[in-house]
Every structure is written in C-alpha cells, then in structure tokens.
Amino acid sequence: MARDIRLDSLKGLLIILVILGHVITDIGNKSLLNHGVMGIIYIFHMPLFILISGYLTKHPSQQTAKEMWTGVGRILVTLVTFHTLMSFRVYLIEGVFKLPFFKFPFGILWYLLCLIYWRIALYFTPRTILNKPGLYLGIAFLLSLSCGLFHLGTFLSIQRTLNFFFFFLLGFYYRHGYISHGLWHNNRLHAITAIVMLPLIFWLYPHCGNVMNGTDYYGIAGLPEKIMILVCSTVVSLIVFNLMREYKPLSDIGKNSLFYYVYHTFFITVVVYPIVRDYQFPCSFPFVILYTAIIITMLWILNKVKFFRWLVHPNLKFIKQQSS
C-alpha cells in the first residue's frame, strides 16, 4: 500500500508539537503565551496521534494472530530497548543508576505500552461488540471518563490505556468506514467550532491539566470538566485530521515520527534544559521555538546514522551486515 503523504504530514506536525510541548514543560511554563500554547497543544496532539494509530491499525479480519503478535513484538522490543537507554539517561541527570525495570515504562514510552494493549484488545474483541461502533465507543468513552476516579497513576500505563482508548477506537472506526466523513469537511462547521472551542479550551486547561496526561486522580467533582475536555479533544482532533494537507517537509519528519518521538527527550533533558538552566537563557515563546528547531535539526542529523535508526527497530540483519 502506498504511503499517505497527507497522513505523514500530519504526523510530522504532531511530533513537532509534542517536542514543543515538552520543551515548554521542561524549561518552565511561566509566560501567558507559553501557557496558552500548552492549552491548545494538549487538547489534541496526543489524542490525534492516538487516533492516527487506530486509523493505521488493520481490522482483525485482515490479519492473522501471528501477524498481530509479530507487530506487537516489534513494538515491545523498541519499548524495552529505549526503557533501558532511559535508565542510563536518568543516571546522567541524577547520578544514580536505577534498575531498568524499576519504573516501567519511563516517561513518554507510555504510548508504546498503551499501543500494545490497544492492538491486543482490538484483535480479541468479540465481533458482536466490534461490529457495533456506537456501543464500543460508548464503553471506551465511559472508561476514559471514569479512569481518573482511581489512583492508578503511571503504573504499567493502565490508566492512560483506559484514558485514550476511545481515541484509538475512533481512528479505527473512522478508517474502516463506520463513521461518516462528510460532516468534518464542512468549513462553516470548522469556523463555528473554533469560535466556540478556543475560549473553552483556554478556560479548561488550567482547571484540567491533570486530566490531559491521563495519570492523575480527579475524583467525581472533576467529571463535568472531564466530559468537556473529551468532547473538545474529539472535535478538535477530527477537524485537524481533515484540514491537514500534504506538505513535504512535514511528511519527511512524519515518516520517522517514532524516531523523533523516542529520541527527543534525550536532547531536551541532557542538552537543552541544562544549558538553559545553567546559563539562564530566556524561556519566552520565541526562544521555545528556537530550542524546538534546534532539537528537530539535531534529530534530523541523528536520523542519518544507521545505528540510531536500527535501535528504533532492532533486528539481527544490521548486526550481520556490520560483521560481514
């Protein structure tokens, strides 16, 4: 199947927003502009990334159990590889070496573990439920709504799995024609939605920042805000998904989005943050853009090295080629 350049462009945009958001978080989210950008980014960037993951996932009827487990195994190898590498990163920062599986998974790697859960769950979902998108999406929405009522935290990414499963399913059903596309190509709807949603998003972000990362407890009192945040995330994600067009510079990054995703925190925590902290560089938004551009450039250079690309998808062929 030919690559979808538009989809690669969207993934490229989203990975840049992921890096931008993490730069703001790590160097300090202090200015009003930084705060506003965070509100807009976090309302849709990971929900949409996860929606795309569901969109790209094959229907269970189109793959065998062996194919599904092979795909899951590849993700697991990448997860374990970078979890181990991140334990050394913690050593560089804190001076204390923690066992690789002391806290599994580290940081951003939650997404890979969740992706494993989602693909397994989707494959083994009974057809009587899978063929009823309204029912299954409703169940997933309730799981997302209620997961913050328990103190699960980051343990094995279980809470995040429940929190974002709705978006994974939404992408899956969208790809396989269970959801009408026509409504989301209405430009008038886009304009009205932007007018209504943006003020709501700015109001929600400081109140519901804990809801967005999918790991914090918010209790029954937070349910109304959680409903609003889920609705905003869903609508904005679908609109951005349909508005995106092909753009080659972004698509080049999007083709290697996993590479940029797993490596970018190394550059932020080991290079950018110490320099900004020790030399008291500015944290205003123009400098955030500059730091993000520097990180993306360094990642682009790193991607030219075969060994670092191999670490993202380890296999024995590379080792045999190097030894021959």
N, C-alpha and C positions, 0 to 999 in steps of 0.2 A: 504494500500500500504506500502511495506517495505521501511524503510529509506534508502536513498542513502548515504552510508558511504563516498564515494568519494566526494559527494557534501558537506557533513558535514565537511570533512577535509578542503575543500576549504574555507568554511565559517569561520572555525577556524583560518586559515591562514590570511584571510582578516580582521577579528576582531582584531587580534594581530597587523596587520599593521595600522589599524585605531587608536589603542591605542598608538602605537609607533609614528605615525604622530602627534597626539595631545600632546604627551609628548614633542616632539621637538618644536612644536609651542608654548606651554605654558612656557617652561623654556628658550626659546630663540634659534632661528635658526641662529647660528653665524658661526660655522665652515664650511669649504668647504665640508667635508664628510656629515655632517647633511643636508646641502643644497642639495647635490647630492641624498641622500636617499629620501628626501622630493620630489624631482623631479620624481623619479621612482615610489614612493608610490602613489602620487596624480594623476599620469597619468592613473591609472587603478583601484585603490582599491574601490572607491565608484561607478564608472561606472560598475565594475564587480559585486559588491554587489547588485546593482540595476538590473543588467542583471539576476542574480540568482532569485531575487524577481519576475521578469517577467516569468522566467523559471518555477517557482513553482506555478504560478497562473493558475487556471483552465480555460479552454476555456468556454466562456459564454454558449455554448450549453451543457456543462457538469454540470451546476449548476443553481439553481433557483434564482429568485430575492431575496427570503428570505434568502437563503444561502449566497448570496453575501453581503447583508446588515448586516447579523449576523457577518460575518468575518470583515467587515468594522467597525461595532460597537465595536468589541473586540479591534481593533487597536486604536479606538478613546478613549476608556476607559483607555488604557495604556498611551496614549498621554496626556490626561488631568491629570491623576494621577502624572506622572513624571514632567509635566509642573508645577504643584502646588508644588511638592517637590523641584524643582529647584528654585522656588521663595524664599524658605527658605535658599537654598544654597547661593543665592545672598545676603540674609540678613547676613549670617555668614561671607561673604567676605567683603561686603561693609558697613555693619552696618545699612542699610536702607531696610525696607521691602517694596517691590513693589507688587502691586496687582497681583495676579496670572495671570491675562489676560492682564497685561499692555503691554507685548510684547509677542505675541503668534506666533509660539511656540519658546521656549527658545532653543538656541544653536543647538545641534545635533538632537533635536526632529523634525527638519525639514523633516527628512527622513520618519518619521511615517505619517506626514500630507501629504507628497507627495504620499506615498503608498496608502493612502485613495483616493486621487484624481485619481491616475492611475487606480486603480481597478474599480472605478465607471465609469471612461471614457471608459475603455476597455469593460466593460459589456454593456454599452449603445451605443457603436459604431455600426452604421448600418452595417449589414452583407455585403452589397455591397462594403464597404470600408475595413472591417475586412478581407475579403477573397482575398484582393489584397495587399499582404505584401509589394510589391515594392512601390506602391502608398502611403500606410500608413507610411512606414518607411521614405519615401521621405518627406512627410509632417512633420513628427516628427523631421527629420534632419533639415529642414528649420526653424522649431520653435526653436530648440536648437541654431541654428546659429544666429537667429535674436533677441532672448530674451534679449541679452546684449545691444541692441540698445535703450532700455527704462530704465528709472530709477525706477525699481520696488523694488530692494533691497531684504530685507528679509520679506517684508510684506506678511503674510499668506503663505509663501513658494511658491508663484505663479511663480516667476522667476526660482527657482530651479526645480519646477514641469515641466516647459517647457524645461529647460536645459537638464534634464536627462530622459525625457520620451522616447527618442529614444532608450536608453539602456534597458529600461523596455520592450518595444515592441520587441527589438532584442532578448531578452531572451525568451519571449513568443513565438515568431515565431520559434525560434531555437528548443524549446521543442516539438512543435507540428508539426515538420517536414516540415515547409515551406522553411527552409534554409538547403542546403546540408552540412553535417558534414565532408565529405571526405577531403576537402581542408585543414581543420585545424588540420589534423592528419599527415601532411607532415613534417617530421623532417627537411628536407632540407629547406623548407619554413621558419620554425622557426629560423634556424641559419641565413639565409639571412636577415630576418626581424630584428633580434636582432642587427646585424651589422649596418643596415641602421637606425633603430629607436633610439637606445640609444644615439648617438650624437645629433640627432634631439630633443630628449626629454630634454637633458641637456641644449640645446640652448633655447628651448621653455619655460622651467619652469620659469626663472626669468622674461621673457617677458610676459607670460600669466598666472601668478599665480592667477590673478583676475578672469580669465575665469574658472579656475578649481573649485572654490567654488560655481559658478553658481548664484552669487548675485550681482556682480559688473557691472557697466556700462563700456563698452569698445569702443563703437562707431563704425562707419563704417571703420575707419582705422584699427581696430582690427580684421576685418572679415577674412583676409587671415590666420592670426595666429589661429583664432578660428577653421577654417576648418582643419588646420594641427593638432590641438590638438584633435579634434573629431576623425579624421582618426587614429591617434596614439592610442587614448584611445580604439577605437573599435577593432583594430587589436591586441593590446597587451592583452586586456581583453579576447578575444576569444582564443588566444594562451594559456594564463594561464589557462583558463577554461578547455581546452582539455589536457593540460600537467599534471594537478593535478591528483595524485593517492591517494589511501586510506592510511591514517596514523592515527592510533587510538588516540594518544594524542591530535592531532588537531581536530579530529572528536568529541571528548568529549567536547571540547570548542565550536565547531561549532553547536552542538545540542542545546546549550544555548546561541547562539550568540546574541539574543535580550537582554538577561540578562546582558551580558558583555557590550553591546552597551549602554544601558540606565544608567548603574551604573558607568562606568569607569571615567566619568568626575568629579564625586564627589571625587574620590580618588586623581585625578590629582590636582584639584583646592583647595581642603580642606586639603590634606595631603602632597603630593609630592612637589607641587610648593612652598608652604610656607617654607618647610624645606630647599629646595634647595636655595631659595632666602635668608632666614634669616641666614643660616649657610654657605652660599656661597659654596655649593657643586659644583663640576665640571659639566659642561654641554657638555663635549665631548661625542662622539658617544658610546664608551664602557659604559659610565655611563647612557646614554639614554637607552641602552639595559637593564642595571641593574634596572633602575627605572621602565621600562616596565614590566620586570619579576616580580618585587615586586607587582606591581598593579594587574597583572594577578593572582598571588598567593593569594592576598587579596580577589579578586573577586571569586576565586575558593572556598575559605573558606566561604565567604558570601553566596554563592550559596547553601551551606549545610543547611542554615537556611530557614525553610519553609515560614516564614512570608515575607522575602525579595523576594522569588520566587513568592509568591502569589501576591505581588504588581505589578509584571510584567504582570500577567494575573488575575486581581481581579475577584473573584466570591463569592457568598454567602455560598457555601459549606464549605469553610475554616472556616468562622465565626461560622457556625453551629457545626462543628467538635470541635472547641475550647471551645464552651459553653456547650457541652454535656459531 
